[in-house]
Amino acid sequence: MKIPDQHIVVIFGASGDLTKRKLIPAIYQLFVNRLMPDNFAILGASRTQLTDQEFRGRMTEFLPAGDDLNSEFLNKIYYQTIDYDLNEDYIKLKDRLTGLRHALNIPANFLFYLSTPPNLYDIIPENLAFATLNNQSDGFKRLIIEKPFGNSRDSAKALNIGLLKNYEENQIYRIDHYLGKETVQNLMVTRFANGIFEPVWNRNFIGRVEVTAAESLGVEGRGGYYDHSGAMRDMVQNHLLQVVGMVAMEPPVVIEANAIRQEVMKVFQSLRPIKPGELKDYVIRGQYTSSTIKGQKVPGYREETGVDPLSHTETYVAMKFYIDNWRWAGVPFFIRTGKKLPTRVTEIVIEFKPAPHHLFDNSGFSMNKANQLIIRIQPDEGILLKFGMKEPGAGFKVNQVNMDFHYSDLTDIQLPSAYERLLLDCLMGDATLYSRGDTVEAAWNFIQPILDTWSDDPSIPVYGYPAGTWGPYESDGLLEGEKTWRYPCKNLSDDGLYCEL
């Protein structure tokens, strides 16, 4: 397999949690699997005063204990103290990078990872440009920017404009770790490489599409941040809409970054706007309340540290919407996400329309048990197909059966983490699984009117749901007829009440 050119990875916010728990372990796994070049280096940069050795010591606990390669890897890690607001500190950073690459015989290929608060996403790139660290005449210079990419449509546009003053679009990598999941990537193969799926992936055969991203955790000490964000900004605008884009896109002409991202952009341009007067019929928001889970009292969202006791910030969102194009006209898409739900699971449900001739209606087989293709993104990555089969014996009693595949069954293949895949792609210059600037803005164009309506109309309810349940009862009202959401497991909460806050 081709490996990246020799390079230096610069991680801003290097003393933070993401660096220790995700980025350094991901680069280490690439190193162990021989997917990194012989010559590379990692330069951590943050305000904290640390030496190279002190920084290496902090990273050690997040590497596998007793691994023979630990020392070799740690010797590739360096550290630079920096004040993000000071221009002169970026000159010092440039000098340090020049010294490192000459000492280690590495060309001027730099990947800058912004593992920092969002308020630095414009400051750091501008100061890098001040130090000419955006100049690609002597090697590639790439930026990885974490979510959230703006907290509104206007701020996302402003951030794009600011970045494009000093960088080309192909230098900017807006990361969404959901797109690094193996099963999300496999969507294209499932759809476009299989004759049993490609011809039926449209409005003629699919009755609805459902995407769930459930979290069993609450805000976990991040109440101050989350209370200014909410589920719509935190999950729907980026992760879930990107997944919908992959599900609904037309086949690209080639498997290449711009071709794929252009098809996702077309999906976002086809999203039917949700008007303020019809919001209650298309969007349900909720907030978890206190409950008892497995005998333990669990606090509600408003009781969490840093949260306004009268907060109307949503910890749960369920939506119905339509994609107004030839392939998907009339097919409802349902998405939901929430905190303090019964389990951690992200999955896509493709539900097919029932057979037109109901031969077996009297067999006891419910027509609610439609054929479903379930794509599990996390955990237990895999694919499940549900269909009807005849029970052995006399008559035609039909039962629903499962046919499944789990990536864990491939015992000789290691499943890379999302950050491993995305970091490697960026180092290779492959932006396929990264969001393009115009698609980010298009997603905000769809979401912003909903946020504005919530802000302008305080009468729109926030429904309470006990922690450990599957969200507000009202979310079932988005689904037509007797249909229900797919529930991967039952409620955990001992409190089964619903309420409106």
C-alpha positions in Angstrom: 0.0 0.0 0.0 1.2 3.5 -0.8 2.4 5.5 2.2 2.5 9.3 2.6 5.4 11.5 1.8 7.7 12.4 4.7 6.1 15.2 6.8 5.7 16.8 10.1 2.3 16.8 11.9 1.7 20.0 14.0 -1.1 19.6 16.6 -2.4 22.8 18.0 -4.1 22.2 21.3 -1.6 19.4 22.0 -2.3 19.4 25.8 -6.0 18.7 25.3 -8.0 15.6 25.6 -8.5 14.9 21.9 -4.7 14.8 21.3 -4.0 12.3 24.0 -7.0 10.0 23.5 -7.5 10.1 19.8 -4.8 11.7 17.7 -1.6 10.3 19.2 -3.0 6.8 19.4 -4.2 7.0 15.8 -0.8 8.1 14.5 0.8 5.4 16.6 -1.3 2.7 15.0 -0.5 4.1 11.5 3.2 3.9 12.6 2.9 0.3 13.9 1.0 -0.8 10.8 3.8 0.7 8.6 1.5 3.3 7.0 3.8 6.1 7.9 7.1 7.0 6.2 10.4 6.3 7.8 11.0 10.0 8.4 8.2 11.9 10.1 7.7 13.9 13.2 4.9 15.2 15.5 5.2 18.7 17.0 2.7 19.4 19.7 1.9 23.1 20.2 -0.2 24.8 22.9 0.0 27.5 25.6 1.1 25.0 28.4 4.8 25.3 29.2 6.4 21.9 28.5 9.7 20.4 27.3 9.9 17.7 24.7 10.5 15.1 27.4 7.6 16.3 29.5 5.2 16.2 26.5 6.4 12.7 25.6 5.8 11.6 29.2 2.2 12.8 29.0 1.6 10.9 25.8 3.0 7.6 27.1 0.0 6.6 29.1 -2.1 6.6 25.9 0.1 4.1 24.1 0.0 0.3 24.6 2.0 -0.7 27.6 5.1 -2.7 27.0 5.2 -2.3 23.2 8.7 -2.4 21.8 7.9 0.4 19.4 6.9 2.9 22.0 10.4 4.4 22.5 11.0 4.7 18.7 7.6 6.4 18.3 8.0 8.7 21.3 11.4 9.9 19.9 9.5 11.3 17.0 7.4 13.6 19.2 8.4 17.2 20.0 6.8 20.2 21.7 6.6 24.0 21.2 5.0 26.4 23.5 2.9 29.0 21.7 0.6 31.9 22.4 -2.0 31.6 19.6 -2.6 35.3 19.5 1.0 36.4 19.0 2.3 36.8 15.5 5.9 36.4 16.6 5.2 33.0 18.2 4.4 31.7 14.7 7.8 32.9 13.5 9.3 30.9 16.3 7.2 27.9 15.3 8.4 28.2 11.7 12.0 28.3 12.9 11.4 25.2 15.0 9.9 23.4 12.1 12.8 24.4 9.9 15.3 23.1 12.5 13.4 19.8 12.9 13.1 19.1 9.2 16.8 19.8 8.5 17.9 17.7 11.5 15.6 14.9 10.5 16.0 15.3 6.7 12.2 15.9 6.1 10.9 18.1 3.3 8.7 21.1 4.1 5.4 19.0 4.2 3.3 20.2 7.1 -0.1 19.1 8.3 -1.6 21.5 10.9 -4.3 19.9 13.1 -6.5 22.4 14.9 -7.5 20.5 18.0 -8.5 23.7 19.7 -11.7 25.6 20.7 -13.6 26.9 17.7 -12.8 30.5 18.4 -9.2 29.8 17.3 -10.2 28.4 13.9 -9.7 31.7 12.1 -6.8 33.1 14.3 -4.4 30.2 13.9 -4.6 29.8 10.1 -4.2 33.6 9.7 -1.1 33.6 11.9 0.3 30.6 10.1 -0.1 32.6 6.8 1.6 35.6 8.5 4.6 33.3 9.0 4.3 32.0 5.3 3.4 28.6 6.6 0.6 28.4 4.0 3.1 28.6 1.1 3.1 25.3 -0.8 6.1 26.1 -3.1 8.4 23.9 -1.1 5.9 21.2 0.1 2.3 20.6 1.0 0.6 22.7 3.8 -2.7 21.3 5.0 -5.2 22.3 7.7 -7.5 19.9 9.5 -10.3 21.8 11.3 -12.5 20.0 13.9 -16.2 20.6 14.2 -18.1 22.7 14.9 -17.4 24.6 11.7 -19.3 27.7 12.7 -22.3 27.8 15.1 -24.6 29.4 12.6 -25.0 29.9 8.8 -23.4 33.4 9.0 -20.4 32.3 11.1 -19.7 29.3 8.9 -19.7 31.6 5.8 -17.5 34.1 7.6 -15.0 31.3 8.5 -14.9 30.0 5.0 -14.3 33.5 3.6 -11.5 34.0 6.1 -9.8 30.7 5.4 -10.0 31.1 1.6 -8.1 34.5 1.8 -4.9 32.6 2.6 -5.5 29.0 1.6 -6.8 27.1 -1.4 -9.9 24.9 -0.8 -7.7 21.8 -1.4 -5.6 22.7 1.6 -8.6 22.8 4.0 -9.8 19.5 5.5 -13.0 19.9 7.6 -13.0 16.7 9.6 -16.1 14.7 10.5 -15.1 11.6 12.3 -18.4 9.9 11.5 -17.3 9.8 7.8 -14.2 7.9 8.9 -16.2 4.9 10.1 -15.7 1.8 7.9 -19.4 1.2 7.5 -20.1 4.7 6.3 -17.4 4.3 3.6 -18.8 0.9 2.8 -22.2 2.6 1.9 -20.8 3.4 -1.6 -19.7 -0.2 -2.1 -23.0 -1.6 -0.8 -25.0 0.7 -3.1 -23.0 0.9 -6.3 -21.1 -2.5 -6.5 -24.1 -4.8 -5.9 -26.7 -5.5 -8.5 -29.3 -6.5 -5.9 -29.2 -3.0 -4.3 -28.3 -0.4 -7.0 -31.5 -0.9 -9.1 -33.9 -0.6 -6.1 -32.1 2.3 -4.3 -34.9 4.8 -5.1 -38.5 6.0 -4.5 -40.0 3.1 -6.4 -38.8 0.5 -3.9 -37.8 2.3 -0.7 -40.5 3.4 1.6 -38.5 5.4 4.1 -35.0 6.0 5.4 -34.2 6.3 9.1 -30.9 7.4 10.7 -30.3 7.1 14.4 -27.3 8.4 16.4 -28.0 7.6 20.1 -25.7 8.3 23.0 -26.1 6.8 26.5 -24.0 9.5 28.1 -25.1 12.9 29.2 -23.2 16.2 28.8 -20.4 14.7 31.0 -19.1 18.0 32.5 -19.5 19.9 29.2 -22.7 21.6 30.3 -21.3 25.1 29.8 -20.4 24.3 26.2 -23.4 22.2 25.3 -26.0 24.7 26.6 -24.9 27.0 23.8 -24.8 24.3 21.2 -27.5 21.6 21.5 -28.2 18.5 19.6 -29.1 20.3 16.3 -25.8 22.1 16.1 -23.7 19.3 17.7 -25.0 16.3 15.7 -27.6 17.1 13.0 -26.0 19.9 11.1 -22.8 17.9 10.6 -22.7 14.2 11.3 -26.2 13.2 10.5 -26.7 15.3 7.4 -23.4 14.1 6.0 -24.5 10.5 6.5 -27.8 11.3 4.8 -25.7 12.8 1.9 -23.9 9.5 1.5 -27.1 7.5 1.6 -28.9 9.6 -0.9 -26.2 10.7 -3.3 -26.2 9.8 -7.0 -23.4 7.6 -8.3 -20.3 9.7 -8.9 -18.6 9.5 -12.3 -15.3 8.4 -10.6 -14.3 7.5 -7.0 -12.5 10.8 -6.5 -12.9 13.4 -3.8 -14.5 16.3 -5.8 -16.8 13.9 -7.7 -18.2 12.3 -4.6 -18.5 15.6 -2.7 -20.3 17.2 -5.6 -23.0 14.5 -5.4 -23.4 15.1 -1.7 -23.7 18.8 -2.4 -26.6 18.1 -4.9 -28.4 16.2 -2.1 -28.1 19.2 0.2 -29.4 21.5 -2.5 -32.4 19.3 -2.9 -33.5 19.3 0.8 -37.0 20.6 1.0 -37.0 23.6 3.4 -39.1 23.3 6.5 -41.2 26.4 6.9 -41.8 27.9 10.4 -45.5 27.2 10.3 -45.0 23.5 9.7 -42.1 23.0 12.1 -44.2 21.1 14.7 -45.1 18.5 12.1 -41.5 17.9 11.1 -39.2 18.6 14.0 -39.5 17.4 17.7 -37.0 18.6 20.3 -36.5 17.2 23.8 -34.5 17.4 26.9 -33.7 14.6 29.3 -35.1 14.8 32.8 -34.0 13.0 36.0 -34.8 9.3 36.4 -33.8 6.1 38.0 -31.5 3.8 35.9 -30.7 0.4 37.3 -31.5 1.6 40.8 -29.3 4.8 40.5 -30.8 8.3 40.5 -29.7 10.1 37.4 -29.9 14.0 37.2 -31.8 15.8 34.5 -30.1 18.1 32.0 -31.1 21.2 33.9 -29.4 19.8 37.0 -26.0 19.4 35.2 -23.1 21.6 36.1 -22.9 24.7 33.8 -26.5 24.4 32.5 -29.1 27.1 32.9 -31.8 25.8 35.3 -34.4 27.2 32.8 -32.5 26.0 29.7 -34.5 25.2 26.6 -31.4 23.7 24.9 -32.4 20.5 23.2 -30.5 17.2 24.0 -32.7 15.3 21.6 -33.9 16.1 18.0 -36.1 14.0 15.7 -36.9 15.2 12.2 -38.8 14.3 9.1 -37.8 15.8 5.8 -37.9 15.2 2.1 -35.3 15.3 -0.7 -36.9 16.8 -3.7 -35.2 15.2 -6.6 -36.0 12.4 -9.1 -34.6 9.5 -7.0 -36.1 10.4 -3.7 -39.3 12.3 -4.4 -41.9 11.5 -1.8 -39.7 9.3 0.3 -39.6 10.5 4.0 -36.2 10.6 5.7 -36.3 10.4 9.5 -33.3 11.3 11.7 -33.0 11.4 15.4 -30.2 11.9 17.9 -30.1 12.4 21.6 -28.2 12.1 24.9 -29.1 9.8 27.8 -30.8 7.3 25.6 -30.7 3.6 26.4 -27.6 2.7 24.4 -24.8 4.1 22.2 -25.7 3.2 18.6 -25.5 4.8 15.2 -27.3 3.1 12.3 -29.0 3.6 9.0 -32.3 1.8 8.3 -33.4 1.4 4.7 -37.0 0.2 4.7 -38.3 -1.2 1.5 -41.9 -1.0 0.3 -44.0 -4.1 0.9 -44.7 -6.6 -2.0 -47.7 -5.3 -4.0 -49.7 -8.6 -3.7 -50.3 -9.5 0.0 -50.5 -13.3 -0.5 -49.7 -14.1 3.1 -51.8 -11.6 5.0 -53.6 -14.4 6.8 -50.4 -16.2 7.8 -49.8 -14.0 10.9 -47.0 -12.1 9.2 -47.4 -8.4 10.0 -47.0 -6.0 7.1 -45.3 -3.7 9.6 -42.4 -6.1 9.4 -41.1 -4.7 6.2 -37.8 -5.7 4.5 -35.1 -3.6 6.0 -31.4 -3.2 5.3 -29.7 -2.0 8.5 -26.3 -0.5 8.3 -24.7 -0.3 11.8 -22.0 2.4 12.0 -21.2 1.9 15.7 -20.6 -0.2 17.7 -20.4 -3.7 16.2 -20.0 -2.3 12.7 -21.8 -4.4 10.2 -24.9 -4.9 8.0 -28.2 -6.7 8.7 -30.9 -7.6 6.2 -34.4 -8.5 7.5 -36.8 -10.4 5.3 -39.7 -12.9 5.5 -39.2 -16.7 5.3 -41.7 -19.5 5.6 -41.6 -21.5 8.9 -41.0 -25.2 8.5 -44.2 -27.3 8.5 -47.6 -27.3 7.0 -49.1 -24.0 5.7 -47.5 -20.7 4.9 -46.7 -19.1 8.2 -44.2 -16.4 7.5 -41.6 -15.1 10.0 -39.0 -12.3 9.8 -35.4 -13.6 9.7 -32.1 -11.9 9.8 -29.0 -12.2 7.6 -26.0 -10.3 9.0 -22.4 -9.5 8.6 -20.1 -8.1 11.3 -16.7 -6.6 10.6 -15.5 -8.3 13.7 -15.9 -11.6 11.9 -12.9 -10.7 9.8 -10.4 -11.9 12.4 -7.4 -11.4 10.2 -8.2 -7.7 9.5 -7.8 -4.9 11.9 -10.6 -2.3 11.7 -8.9 1.1 11.7 -10.3 3.9 13.9 -12.0 6.8 12.2 -9.1 9.1 13.1 -6.6 6.7 11.7 -8.4 6.6 8.4 -9.0 10.3 8.2 -5.4 11.3 9.2 -4.0 8.9 6.6 -6.3 10.3 3.9 -5.3 13.9 4.7 -1.6 13.0 4.6 -2.2 11.3 1.2 -4.0 14.4 0.0 -7.4 12.5 -0.3 -10.3 14.8 0.8 -13.1 12.3 -0.1 -14.2 11.8 3.5 -13.9 15.5 4.4 -16.5 18.2 4.1 -16.2 20.8 1.4 -16.9 24.4 2.3 -19.9 24.8 0.1 -21.5 21.6 1.5 -21.0 22.9 5.0 -22.8 26.1 4.1 -25.6 24.1 2.3 -26.2 22.1 5.5 -26.4 25.3 7.5 -28.9 26.7 4.9 -31.3 23.8 5.8 -30.8 23.9 9.6 -30.6 27.7 10.3 -34.3 28.5 9.7 -35.2 25.8 12.3 -32.9 27.3 14.8 -34.2 30.8 14.1 -37.8 29.6 14.5 -37.0 28.0 17.9 -35.3 31.3 18.9 -38.1 33.5 17.7 -41.1 31.5 19.0 -40.7 30.4 22.7 -44.1 28.7 22.5 -42.6 25.8 20.6 -42.4 23.0 23.2 -39.3 21.2 24.5 -40.5 17.8 25.5 -39.0 16.1 28.5 -38.0 12.5 28.4 -36.6 10.5 31.4 -32.9 9.7 31.1 -32.6 6.1 29.9 -35.6 6.2 27.5 -35.8 6.6 23.8 -36.7 10.3 23.8 -40.1 12.1 23.8 -43.2 10.1 23.0 -44.1 12.9 20.6 -41.3 11.9 18.2 -43.4 8.8 17.2 -45.9 11.2 15.8 -43.5 12.1 13.0 -43.9 8.6 11.5 -46.9 7.7 9.4 -49.6 5.3 10.4 -48.6 2.5 12.8 -44.9 2.7 12.0 -42.4 3.2 14.8 -38.7 3.9 15.1 -36.4 0.9 15.1 -35.4 0.4 18.8 -32.1 -1.5 19.1 -32.8 -2.1 22.8 -35.5 -1.4 25.4 -35.7 1.5 27.8 -33.3 1.4 30.8 -35.2 3.9 32.9 -37.5 2.8 35.7 -39.5 6.0 35.1 -41.8 5.8 32.1 -43.4 9.3 32.2 -43.3 11.8 29.4 -43.7 15.6 29.9 -43.5 19.0 28.2 -41.0 21.4 29.7 
